[in-house]
Amino acid sequence: MLPKNPRLDPTPLELRIANEEEEECVGVLAKEAGVLSVRAHPAPTVAPTATPAERASELRKQAFEACGRGHWNECLARLDEAKTLDPAGESDPEVQAARRRAMSGLPPR
């Protein structure tokens, strides 16, 4: 297997190391068994999926950044989206403060 440029390889480092170790084991076993050629097939990569709470946490970070830039509509939209995924997170004082800041920054209707 040709060495890959790790900067261009989208595979997480842990999976690359595991695949390399797996290929080494297969090569050693093949050598001991007298096999002349072995073709290693890397394990399929499964992208980890974020839980609703993790996704909500990321949305809240984005909301805080938007509030920090004075982008009140974006801030509120991210907070609202996070609230649908993780209603309990709405009780966080930082979330409540961000929501108040955004609401006070919007022009009156």
Residue pairs with C-beta under 8 A, 6 or more apart in sequence:
1 23
1 40
4 16
6 13
6 16
9 16
11 19
11 45
12 45
15 43
15 45
18 43
19 40
19 42
19 43
22 40
22 42
22 43
23 40
23 42
26 38
26 40
27 38
27 40
30 37
30 38
50 58
52 85
52 86
53 85
53 86
53 89
55 82
55 85
56 81
56 82
56 83
56 85
56 86
56 89
57 82
57 86
57 89
59 78
59 79
59 81
59 82
59 85
60 78
60 79
60 82
60 89
60 92
60 95
60 98
62 74
62 78
63 74
63 75
63 76
63 77
63 78
63 79
63 82
63 95
63 98
63 102
64 75
64 94
64 98
66 72
66 74
66 75
66 78
67 75
67 98
67 101
67 102
67 105
70 105
72 101
72 102
72 103
72 105
72 106
73 106
75 98
75 101
75 102
76 99
76 102
76 103
76 106
79 95
79 98
79 99
79 102
82 89
82 90
82 95
83 89
83 90
89 95
90 96
